[in-house]
Amino acid sequence: MSVLKSNKNMLKNRLTPNEMMFMLKHFARKEDGAMTLFAVFMFLMMILVAGLGVDLMRNEMERTKIQNTIDRAVLAAADLDQTLDPSAVVTDYMDKAGIGQHLSEVNVNEGLNFRTVTATAQATTPTQFMSMLGVDTLTSPARSGAEERFSNVEISMVLDISGSMGRNSRMGNLRTAAKTFIDQVIRTETDDLISVSLVPYKAQTNAGEAIFDELNATKLHSYSHCIDFEQSDFNSTGLDLNKDYLHMQHFVSSYSNYGGSPVNNPGCPKRSYEEIVPLSQNKNSLKATIDNYSARANTAINLGMKWGVALLDPSFQPITQALRQQGKVDAVFEDRPSSYSDDETLKTIILMTDGVNVNTIRIQPRYYANPNHYVHWNYNSLYRYLDRYVSNYRWNDWRYTKYTSSQADTMLSNICTAAKDQGIVIWSVGFEVSDSSAGIMRSCASSPSHFFRVEGVEITEAFKAIASQINQLRLIQ
């Protein structure tokens, strides 16, 4: 203060130039209070930086809220099961979240097999600290889009209709579940996009005469049309149209149905509704076929699965074209099954069983060698005949085990692996099965989450869940 007063007095006394220069040099050398000014400056800068962070955090919280809400809104609006106007759905979501005023635009694009919904929103957040730098507001933009689209889908339903399915209302529950699945995947908007093949199986799987005639197999009889695959056939997904496949013997092995009338429980099922239904989108016809299913005979899961996979393999395409010429397949499906490299096509199997594989018995070829033998075994149960007319020690001269239950499990594992290697999605359903059977079915599925173990009416919920997964809904932006 003394220096300032002195300087002030000097100014009053009209300092000379030399005196003024001396005073300025003296003042420049003074350092009192310099650190205090710097500290105040740094403190103010820290408050400003912290304030900028607060403004940015508030803006990001607002943006996140808007983005999350708009994501949920477009997903709900794009669902093809949504009966409300898609734009109204998005608006309603935003309004109920208290941010409806920020919605800028909703665009809807839809056709018979798809719906795409996009929406944009933008909020303005006032700043508290950044305004000191001339930034009065921050914007919070959000944009989202969702689409549900039914691309080409090829489905094989491999369904167990063996004798054990006659217990505990299992067959009735299966019929309900399978028909519910058909209703969910085949709809007006999926016309010409989704094909379903039905593959009912028991001790064998009847391909049907039309499919059988397109294979390179020697026809032995006209009672039924099953192919007796060899173990090596389960290592690949396709059919070899140049291979001389064996026509399955038509006989029943159990003690029942003997006495002069045609057996109704043959190893190869012969009723029309027990035949494979290939590549159909006729939901009424498919459901009518399912309604006729009845339980009888033994279980060969591996044989049903082999056919289910074959109906998705491109090697089946020449057969499809022949069936198209006969009016047994819609013209739009004549190029199916598509190539495995077709990114627009999903290939999937639903494999269902309530049991386990059993030993597979066949009649020795010398006793199934001519038309008289074919007629004889159509009317006579193998074991009932052996019990009546053949000594026990000679039974093995008349019959043999083609493969054991353990070998059948291995064949099932092999065909499941071959299918998954080709990108086929496998869903498996163990219906009131043992722990052992559950393990086999879980292993066959594409992943543990693709396996369902169910009891009673739960099978319908499992089939519903699979249908919902096939009709995938996804965010696209």
ROVEX-708119 format. One line per field, with one value per residue (C-alpha): residue number from 1; chain; x negated, y negated, z. Coordinates in nm, 2 decimals. Layout:
<nodes>
num	[NUM/...]
chaine	[A/...]
px	[X/...]
py	[Y/...]
pz	[Z/...]
</nodes>
This chain:
<nodes>
num	[1/2/3/4/5/6/7/8/9/10/11/12/13/14/15/16/17/18/19/20/21/22/23/24/25/26/27/28/29/30/31/32/33/34/35/36/37/38/39/40/41/42/43/44/45/46/47/48/49/50/51/52/53/54/55/56/57/58/59/60/61/62/63/64/65/66/67/68/69/70/71/72/73/74/75/76/77/78/79/80/81/82/83/84/85/86/87/88/89/90/91/92/93/94/95/96/97/98/99/100/101/102/103/104/105/106/107/108/109/110/111/112/113/114/115/116/117/118/119/120/121/122/123/124/125/126/127/128/129/130/131/132/133/134/135/136/137/138/139/140/141/142/143/144/145/146/147/148/149/150/151/152/153/154/155/156/157/158/159/160/161/162/163/164/165/166/167/168/169/170/171/172/173/174/175/176/177/178/179/180/181/182/183/184/185/186/187/188/189/190/191/192/193/194/195/196/197/198/199/200/201/202/203/204/205/206/207/208/209/210/211/212/213/214/215/216/217/218/219/220/221/222/223/224/225/226/227/228/229/230/231/232/233/234/235/236/237/238/239/240/241/242/243/244/245/246/247/248/249/250/251/252/253/254/255/256/257/258/259/260/261/262/263/264/265/266/267/268/269/270/271/272/273/274/275/276/277/278/279/280/281/282/283/284/285/286/287/288/289/290/291/292/293/294/295/296/297/298/299/300/301/302/303/304/305/306/307/308/309/310/311/312/313/314/315/316/317/318/319/320/321/322/323/324/325/326/327/328/329/330/331/332/333/334/335/336/337/338/339/340/341/342/343/344/345/346/347/348/349/350/351/352/353/354/355/356/357/358/359/360/361/362/363/364/365/366/367/368/369/370/371/372/373/374/375/376/377/378/379/380/381/382/383/384/385/386/387/388/389/390/391/392/393/394/395/396/397/398/399/400/401/402/403/404/405/406/407/408/409/410/411/412/413/414/415/416/417/418/419/420/421/422/423/424/425/426/427/428/429/430/431/432/433/434/435/436/437/438/439/440/441/442/443/444/445/446/447/448/449/450/451/452/453/454/455/456/457/458/459/460/461/462/463/464/465/466/467/468/469/470/471/472/473/474/475/476/477]
chaine	[A/A/A/A/A/A/A/A/A/A/A/A/A/A/A/A/A/A/A/A/A/A/A/A/A/A/A/A/A/A/A/A/A/A/A/A/A/A/A/A/A/A/A/A/A/A/A/A/A/A/A/A/A/A/A/A/A/A/A/A/A/A/A/A/A/A/A/A/A/A/A/A/A/A/A/A/A/A/A/A/A/A/A/A/A/A/A/A/A/A/A/A/A/A/A/A/A/A/A/A/A/A/A/A/A/A/A/A/A/A/A/A/A/A/A/A/A/A/A/A/A/A/A/A/A/A/A/A/A/A/A/A/A/A/A/A/A/A/A/A/A/A/A/A/A/A/A/A/A/A/A/A/A/A/A/A/A/A/A/A/A/A/A/A/A/A/A/A/A/A/A/A/A/A/A/A/A/A/A/A/A/A/A/A/A/A/A/A/A/A/A/A/A/A/A/A/A/A/A/A/A/A/A/A/A/A/A/A/A/A/A/A/A/A/A/A/A/A/A/A/A/A/A/A/A/A/A/A/A/A/A/A/A/A/A/A/A/A/A/A/A/A/A/A/A/A/A/A/A/A/A/A/A/A/A/A/A/A/A/A/A/A/A/A/A/A/A/A/A/A/A/A/A/A/A/A/A/A/A/A/A/A/A/A/A/A/A/A/A/A/A/A/A/A/A/A/A/A/A/A/A/A/A/A/A/A/A/A/A/A/A/A/A/A/A/A/A/A/A/A/A/A/A/A/A/A/A/A/A/A/A/A/A/A/A/A/A/A/A/A/A/A/A/A/A/A/A/A/A/A/A/A/A/A/A/A/A/A/A/A/A/A/A/A/A/A/A/A/A/A/A/A/A/A/A/A/A/A/A/A/A/A/A/A/A/A/A/A/A/A/A/A/A/A/A/A/A/A/A/A/A/A/A/A/A/A/A/A/A/A/A/A/A/A/A/A/A/A/A/A/A/A/A/A/A/A/A/A/A/A/A/A/A/A/A/A/A/A/A/A/A/A/A/A/A/A/A/A/A/A/A/A/A/A/A/A/A/A/A/A/A/A/A/A/A/A/A/A/A/A/A/A/A/A/A/A/A]
px	[0.00/-0.29/-0.43/-0.09/-0.04/-0.39/-0.32/0.00/-0.17/-0.43/-0.16/0.00/-0.33/-0.36/-0.64/-0.91/-0.96/-1.26/-1.07/-0.77/-0.99/-1.15/-0.81/-0.69/-1.00/-0.96/-0.59/-0.67/-0.91/-0.65/-0.50/-0.27/0.07/-0.03/0.04/0.37/0.49/0.37/0.54/0.87/0.84/0.78/1.07/1.30/1.18/1.24/1.60/1.65/1.52/1.73/2.03/1.96/1.96/2.29/2.45/2.32/2.44/2.79/2.81/2.68/2.94/3.22/3.08/3.06/3.42/3.55/3.34/3.45/3.81/3.81/3.64/3.91/4.18/4.06/4.02/4.38/4.51/4.32/4.46/4.68/4.92/4.97/5.33/5.30/5.18/4.79/4.76/5.01/4.82/4.49/4.67/4.84/4.51/4.35/4.65/4.66/4.29/4.36/4.15/4.41/4.34/3.99/4.12/4.03/4.13/4.26/4.23/4.40/4.33/4.52/4.63/4.78/4.47/4.30/4.34/4.06/4.10/3.85/3.89/3.68/3.70/3.50/3.50/3.34/3.17/3.10/2.75/2.66/2.28/2.21/2.43/2.14/1.96/2.24/2.40/2.75/2.89/2.78/2.97/3.05/3.12/3.25/3.34/3.44/3.59/3.73/3.85/4.03/4.00/4.09/3.81/3.82/3.86/3.84/3.97/3.97/4.20/4.07/4.34/4.34/4.67/4.54/4.75/4.64/4.80/5.14/5.08/5.17/5.35/5.01/5.15/5.43/5.18/4.95/5.23/5.32/4.95/4.87/5.19/5.12/4.77/4.92/5.16/4.87/4.63/4.87/5.06/5.19/4.88/4.65/4.81/4.55/4.27/4.31/4.33/4.40/4.32/4.48/4.27/4.47/4.26/4.28/4.07/4.03/4.13/4.35/4.22/4.54/4.56/4.50/4.17/4.07/4.11/3.86/3.59/3.37/3.52/3.65/4.02/4.10/4.46/4.74/4.84/4.62/4.33/4.05/3.68/3.46/3.16/2.81/2.60/2.38/2.68/2.70/2.36/2.49/2.80/2.91/3.05/2.84/3.07/2.83/2.82/3.02/3.21/3.38/3.76/3.85/4.02/4.38/4.46/4.56/4.33/4.57/4.80/5.12/5.33/5.30/5.59/5.65/5.73/5.48/5.25/5.30/4.97/4.70/4.34/4.38/4.71/4.93/5.22/5.23/5.21/4.90/4.71/4.47/4.64/4.38/4.34/4.70/4.85/5.21/5.28/5.62/5.48/5.19/5.41/5.65/5.36/5.24/5.59/5.58/5.25/5.29/5.04/4.90/4.58/4.23/3.99/3.71/3.63/3.32/3.54/3.78/3.49/3.32/3.63/3.68/3.33/3.35/3.66/3.44/3.14/3.10/3.06/3.44/3.51/3.55/3.81/3.99/4.00/4.15/4.41/4.49/4.57/4.81/4.98/4.85/4.64/4.73/4.55/4.40/4.20/4.07/3.72/3.71/3.52/3.30/2.92/2.76/2.58/2.91/2.90/3.27/3.38/3.41/3.41/3.53/3.65/3.88/3.80/4.04/4.05/4.19/3.96/3.63/3.49/3.54/3.38/3.47/3.58/3.60/3.70/3.41/3.40/3.47/3.80/3.89/3.78/4.09/4.45/4.59/4.37/4.49/4.85/4.79/4.62/4.88/5.13/4.91/4.73/4.37/4.34/4.69/4.60/4.26/4.42/4.67/4.47/4.10/3.89/3.73/3.38/3.44/3.59/3.27/3.29/3.60/3.52/3.22/3.14/3.06/2.92/2.95/3.10/2.75/2.66/2.98/2.88/2.55/2.72/2.95/2.65/2.47/2.76/2.82/2.45/2.46/2.77/2.62/2.30/2.51/2.67/3.00/3.16/3.28/3.54/3.61/3.90/3.88/4.24/4.26/3.93/3.67/3.35/3.16/3.39/3.38/3.00/3.01/3.27/3.08/2.76/2.94/3.07/2.88/2.81/2.94/3.19/3.33/3.44/3.77/3.86/4.23/4.52/4.88/5.03/4.69/4.61/4.83/4.64/4.31/4.44/4.57/4.23/4.06/4.30/4.23/3.86/3.90/4.09/3.79/3.83/3.51/3.38/3.23/3.09]
py	[0.00/-0.24/-0.18/-0.26/-0.57/-0.68/-0.61/-0.80/-1.10/-1.09/-1.10/-1.40/-1.57/-1.51/-1.25/-1.30/-1.04/-0.89/-0.87/-0.70/-0.44/-0.36/-0.31/-0.07/0.14/0.16/0.27/0.54/0.69/0.73/1.09/1.05/1.23/1.40/1.76/1.66/1.54/1.86/2.08/1.89/1.94/2.31/2.35/2.18/2.40/2.72/2.60/2.54/2.88/3.06/2.86/2.96/3.33/3.28/3.13/3.41/3.68/3.53/3.53/3.89/4.01/3.85/4.00/4.35/4.33/4.23/4.49/4.78/4.67/4.64/4.98/5.15/4.95/5.05/5.42/5.43/5.25/5.47/5.79/5.94/6.07/5.70/5.61/5.24/4.97/4.98/4.60/4.59/4.85/4.65/4.33/4.51/4.65/4.30/4.13/4.38/4.32/3.95/3.86/3.86/3.50/3.60/3.85/3.70/3.96/4.32/4.51/4.84/5.06/5.39/5.67/6.01/6.16/5.88/5.56/5.30/5.01/4.73/4.43/4.12/3.90/3.60/3.42/3.09/3.06/2.71/2.67/2.52/2.47/2.50/2.19/1.99/2.09/2.00/2.35/2.32/2.66/3.02/3.25/3.62/3.79/4.15/4.38/4.74/4.99/5.35/5.60/5.93/6.12/6.46/6.58/6.92/7.19/7.57/7.77/8.14/8.26/8.60/8.74/9.06/9.26/9.58/9.80/9.63/9.31/9.48/9.44/9.15/8.94/8.89/8.92/8.67/8.43/8.47/8.41/8.08/7.97/8.05/7.88/7.57/7.56/7.58/7.29/7.07/7.12/7.14/6.82/6.60/6.39/6.70/6.82/6.98/6.92/7.20/7.57/7.84/8.21/8.46/8.77/9.00/9.30/9.61/9.92/9.79/9.48/9.53/9.30/9.36/9.51/9.18/9.12/9.48/9.51/9.22/9.41/9.67/9.96/10.30/10.32/10.65/10.60/10.33/10.36/10.07/9.86/9.84/9.83/10.04/9.82/9.94/9.80/9.61/9.42/9.23/9.07/8.83/8.61/8.69/8.98/9.15/9.18/9.42/9.66/9.99/9.94/10.23/10.25/10.32/10.65/10.61/10.81/10.78/10.93/10.92/11.20/11.00/10.99/11.36/11.57/11.52/11.14/10.88/10.76/10.40/10.35/10.41/10.31/10.08/9.89/9.91/9.67/9.36/9.12/9.30/9.20/8.91/8.58/8.39/8.01/7.89/7.56/7.69/7.65/7.81/8.12/8.14/8.11/8.37/8.61/8.55/8.61/8.96/9.06/9.37/9.55/9.89/10.09/10.02/9.72/9.64/9.27/9.30/9.40/9.11/8.87/9.00/8.92/8.58/8.48/8.62/8.40/8.10/8.21/8.08/8.44/8.47/8.20/8.44/8.63/8.30/8.21/8.55/8.51/8.17/8.33/8.56/8.27/8.39/8.08/7.71/7.57/7.29/7.56/7.75/7.62/7.73/7.84/7.54/7.54/7.54/7.22/7.03/6.76/6.68/7.03/7.17/7.55/7.69/8.02/8.08/8.43/8.57/8.90/9.06/9.35/9.51/9.71/10.09/10.38/10.40/10.75/10.89/11.22/11.42/11.35/11.72/11.69/11.36/11.45/11.47/11.34/11.63/11.54/11.18/11.28/11.52/11.27/11.00/11.23/11.39/11.25/11.36/11.46/11.62/11.83/11.93/12.01/12.24/12.41/12.37/12.52/12.25/12.35/12.29/11.94/11.77/11.96/11.76/11.42/11.20/10.86/10.61/10.37/10.33/10.04/9.92/9.92/9.74/9.47/9.44/9.40/9.13/8.95/8.97/8.83/8.55/8.46/8.47/8.24/7.99/7.98/7.86/7.58/7.76/7.63/7.93/7.89/8.20/8.28/8.56/8.63/8.81/8.98/9.14/8.97/9.18/9.09/8.72/8.73/8.88/8.62/8.33/8.44/8.45/8.09/7.80/7.68/7.76/7.47/7.64/7.94/7.95/8.22/8.21/8.39/8.40/8.08/7.91/8.05/7.79/7.51/7.66/7.66/7.30/7.19/7.35/7.19/6.85/6.90/6.98/6.66/6.46/6.09/5.88/5.53/5.41/5.07]
pz	[0.00/0.08/-0.27/-0.43/-0.22/-0.30/-0.66/-0.64/-0.48/-0.74/-1.01/-0.84/-0.84/-1.21/-1.24/-1.48/-1.75/-1.57/-1.24/-1.41/-1.58/-1.25/-1.08/-1.35/-1.33/-0.96/-0.98/-1.23/-0.99/-0.71/-0.67/-0.38/-0.44/-0.76/-0.63/-0.49/-0.83/-1.00/-0.74/-0.79/-1.17/-1.14/-0.90/-1.14/-1.42/-1.21/-1.14/-1.51/-1.62/-1.36/-1.47/-1.83/-1.71/-1.53/-1.84/-2.06/-1.81/-1.80/-2.17/-2.20/-1.94/-2.15/-2.47/-2.32/-2.19/-2.53/-2.71/-2.49/-2.52/-2.89/-2.93/-2.73/-2.92/-3.27/-3.17/-3.05/-3.36/-3.61/-3.46/-3.73/-3.46/-3.36/-3.46/-3.37/-3.61/-3.59/-3.57/-3.29/-3.10/-3.12/-3.02/-2.72/-2.59/-2.60/-2.44/-2.15/-2.09/-2.07/-2.37/-2.64/-2.73/-2.85/-3.12/-3.46/-3.72/-3.76/-4.09/-4.16/-4.46/-4.47/-4.71/-4.69/-4.53/-4.35/-4.15/-4.10/-3.85/-3.81/-3.57/-3.48/-3.18/-3.05/-2.72/-2.62/-2.28/-2.14/-2.00/-1.66/-1.70/-2.07/-2.12/-1.98/-2.29/-2.52/-2.54/-2.41/-2.51/-2.60/-2.83/-2.76/-3.09/-3.11/-3.40/-3.42/-3.65/-3.62/-3.87/-3.86/-4.19/-4.29/-4.52/-4.69/-4.42/-4.48/-4.18/-4.11/-3.82/-3.72/-3.49/-3.28/-3.33/-3.18/-2.94/-2.62/-2.75/-2.68/-2.31/-2.07/-2.34/-2.52/-2.87/-2.81/-2.66/-2.95/-3.20/-3.02/-3.01/-3.37/-3.50/-3.29/-3.44/-3.79/-3.72/-3.59/-3.88/-4.17/-4.21/-4.49/-4.48/-4.51/-4.84/-5.06/-4.80/-4.55/-4.63/-4.38/-4.42/-4.19/-4.10/-3.87/-3.75/-3.54/-3.61/-3.96/-4.17/-4.48/-4.76/-4.96/-5.30/-5.49/-5.31/-5.31/-5.69/-5.74/-5.56/-5.70/-5.51/-5.62/-5.53/-5.36/-5.27/-5.26/-4.89/-4.78/-4.89/-4.63/-4.71/-4.50/-4.46/-4.37/-4.09/-4.33/-4.47/-4.14/-4.19/-4.45/-4.48/-4.83/-5.04/-5.30/-5.60/-5.77/-5.47/-5.48/-5.15/-4.98/-4.98/-4.62/-4.54/-4.46/-4.14/-3.78/-3.52/-3.22/-3.10/-3.19/-3.50/-3.59/-3.73/-4.10/-4.11/-4.23/-3.95/-3.85/-3.67/-3.92/-3.88/-4.18/-4.14/-4.45/-4.39/-4.61/-4.31/-4.19/-4.50/-4.53/-4.64/-4.83/-4.86/-4.79/-4.70/-4.69/-4.32/-4.33/-4.50/-4.26/-3.96/-4.09/-4.14/-3.78/-3.65/-3.79/-3.62/-3.40/-3.17/-3.26/-3.31/-3.18/-3.20/-3.44/-3.39/-3.61/-3.91/-3.86/-3.83/-4.14/-4.35/-4.17/-4.27/-4.62/-4.69/-4.62/-4.83/-5.18/-5.31/-5.26/-5.52/-5.82/-5.62/-5.54/-5.91/-5.99/-5.71/-5.86/-6.19/-6.01/-5.83/-5.49/-5.42/-5.49/-5.80/-5.58/-5.39/-5.69/-5.64/-5.28/-5.08/-5.15/-5.14/-4.80/-4.91/-4.96/-4.70/-4.75/-4.64/-4.29/-4.26/-3.93/-3.78/-3.48/-3.36/-3.10/-2.91/-2.59/-2.58/-2.69/-2.98/-2.96/-3.13/-3.50/-3.61/-3.97/-4.12/-4.27/-4.64/-4.74/-4.57/-4.74/-5.09/-5.31/-5.35/-5.15/-4.86/-4.88/-4.86/-4.58/-4.36/-4.43/-4.26/-3.99/-3.69/-3.69/-3.33/-3.31/-3.61/-3.47/-3.13/-3.30/-3.57/-3.51/-3.23/-3.00/-3.08/-3.45/-3.42/-3.51/-3.84/-3.92/-3.78/-3.71/-3.54/-3.81/-3.55/-3.17/-2.98/-2.90/-3.27/-3.34/-3.09/-3.26/-3.60/-3.46/-3.32/-3.66/-3.86/-3.60/-3.63/-4.01/-4.01/-3.77/-3.98/-4.27/-4.07/-4.01/-3.68/-3.47/-3.20/-3.00/-2.76/-2.50/-2.41/-2.08/-2.14/-1.92/-1.81/-2.06/-2.35/-2.25/-2.27/-2.62/-2.74/-2.58/-2.76/-3.09/-3.05/-3.19/-2.83/-2.48/-2.53/-2.84/-2.62/-2.44/-2.18/-2.12/-1.95/-2.05/-2.21/-2.17/-2.51/-2.67/-2.50/-2.63/-2.99/-2.95/-2.83/-3.12/-3.36/-3.20/-3.24/-3.61/-3.66/-3.54/-3.45/-3.46/-3.43/-3.76/-3.66]
</nodes>
